């Protein structure tokens, strides 16, 4: 075994919302560590704070109406309080996130190819041809048949399972080191869920991409994760 490297370290994370009359704490003193290439699950019921934790790691928490303390260390940089410009260099390139509902994450008026390619335009200097071949490659990697055809389709022309694969393709197109999957199988039927889990395991094995897998479904978490953190009412309970 080689020496494992810490990919992500969350230290004493507290998240408190101030957009109501009474401040509401949604995450209390959370500590969590992830190694490179590891798959870690955060499981908990609705309102347990798991999605807020994921959004904090992805740098997607709102800037106003809340108080946050603690550290989210990635490359020994505290992403919780770093400059927005610095954060953008990580988002999509080093850390990517896939959400539960691809229909709200995908732009209905843009073709699939354009949407998967967007991250490459922001984070790389690849030529148009190189970007095209990378997108086709990544659509193949997520096991979409006829990627050249899918490249030219719109989201509404694909099934739910295909759209979720497109979202995964868009997330991994820049080879991030950390993929955050937030309830990404919830809206899918059991067969498709199964395929998506196998796909994530395959990507993890092939690329050593770390995956933070958020779910309320313990049986799914057991199948994919090396370690599991259980959250309840904002606390990490085990």
N, C-alpha and C positions, 0 to 999 in steps of 0.2 A: 504493500500500500504506500502511495506517495503521501507527502505531507498535505493535508487538506488546508485550504485557505478560506478564511472567513470572507463571505461574499457580502453579507448584510448583518448589521448588528443594531437592534433596537434597544435603547436604554432608557428606562424610566419615562416612557411616553405617556403623556396626559393630554387629552383633547377635551376641551370644554366649549360648549356653544353659548354665545351671548345674544342670540337673536330673539329670545323670548324674555318675558319679565324676570323669570328666575333662571340664572345660568344652569346649564345642564351638562354634566360631565358624561361623555360617552365612552372614553377609554381611561382607565385608571392604572398608572404605574406599570406599564407593560414592558416586559423584557423578553427579547427573543433573538436568537442568533441562527444564521443560516450559513452553511458552507457552500463553496463553489460546486455547482452540479447537483446539489441536493434538492429533493422535492419535499417541501414542508407544507403541512396542511394546517389551516386555521378553521376550526369547526365551531359552530354555535348557532343558536336559533336567531330569528330575526330580532334586531335591536341589541345584539350582544356586543357590538363594536367591531366586528370582524371586517366589515367593508370600510369603515372609517380608518382602521389600521392600514388596510390595503391602499386606500386613497392617499394616506399620509406618506407611505413608502413611494408611491408613484408621483408624489408632488402635486396632487390634484385637489388638495383641500382648499376651500375658499380662503382668500387672504383676509377677509374681514368678518366681523361678527363672531370671532372665536378666539380662544386662548389655547396655545399649545406649548408644552414644555417637554424637555427631554432631548434625546438624540436619535437620529436615524442615520447610522454611519454606513456609507457605501464608498469604497475606495478611501476609507478613513476621512471622508468629508461629511459633515453634518447636513444632510439634505433638508432637514426640517427648517433650517434657518438660512440656507444659502441664497445667494442672489438669484433672482428669477432667470437672468440670462444664463447663469451657470446651470441652473436646473434644466433649462431647455436642451442643453447639450447632452444631458443624460436621458431625457424623456424620448423614448422611441429608439434611441441608439443603444443605450446600456440597460435601460429598464423599460419594459413595454407591458401594457395591460390589455386584457381582453375582458369585455363585460358580458353580462347575462343576456342582453337582448340585442342581437346584431342589427335588427331593423332600426333601432334608434341610434346605433353607433355608425352605421353605414349611411352615406349620403345618397338619397333616392335618385338624384338627378345626375350622378356621376357614374361612369362605367367602372366595373370591378378593377380593371387594370390600372386605371388612374388612381384609385383609392389605395391599392396595395403599393403602388409606386411612390406615393406621396412622401413617405418617410425617407426613401432613397434620395429624393430631390433635396430634402432638407439637410440630410446628414452625410451625403457622399458626393464625390465629384465624378460619379460614373457618367459615361456618355448615354445618349438616348438608347442606343442599341444594347449597351451593357445593362441598362436598367430593365429594358424589355426582357432580355434573357434571364435576368435574375428573378423577375416577377413570374415568368413562365416556370422557372425552376422551383420557386417556392410554392406555387400553386400545385405543382406535381408533388412536392414534399408533403403537402397536407392532403394528398391522395384525392385531388379533384381530377376527374377524368376530362379529357379534351381541354386542357388549360388555355390553348389558343382561342377556343370559342368563348370560354368563360371570361377571358380578358376583355372581350367586347360586350359582355352582357351587363344589364342593370340589376341591382339587388333584388327587385321584385320578381325577376325571372328565375330566381334560384329558390330551392327549398330551404327550410330553416337550418337543417344540418349543413347544407352547402354554404349558407351565409356564415355560419359559425366557423367553418373551415377557412373561409375568406378572411374573417376577422383574425384568426390565428396566423394566417399567411401574412397579413398586414403587420401583425405584431412581431413576427420573427424575421421579417425581410432584411433587417439590418444586423441579424445575429446578436440580439441583446444577450447580456449575461444573466439577466433576471426577467422571467416572464411571470406576471401576476394574473392569475385566472380567477375572476370573481364570479362564482355561481354560474360558470359558463355552460353547464349541462342542464340547468334547471328547466329551461323551456323546451327541452328535447325529449323525444320518447326514448324508452329504455335501450332499444337497439342502437340508436344514434349516439346516445350517451356512452355506451360501451365502446363504440368506434372512436369517439373523441378522446376517451381515457387512453385507449391503446395508442392513438396518434401522439398524445402528449408524452407518453412513456417512450415512444420511438424517437421523438425529437430530443428528449432529454438524454437518451442513450447515445444518439448520433452526435449531438453538439455539446454535451455537458452543460446545457443551459439550466440554471437553477430555476425551479418553479415554486412559486408561492400559491398554493391551491386553496381557495376560499370556498367553503360549502356548508350547508346545514345537514348534509347527508353523510353520516358517519361511514356507511358501507362503501360509498365512493371513495372517501378519504382513505379508508383502509387499503383500498386496492392500488392507490397510486402513490401514497406518501411514505417516506422513510420515517418521518417523525410527525406527530400531531400535537398542536396546541389547542386546548379547548377553552373557549371564551364564554362567559356568562355575565350579563349585565355590566359589560365594560371591563371585567376582570379576567385575567388569564387564570383559570382555576386548576388546570393540570397540563 
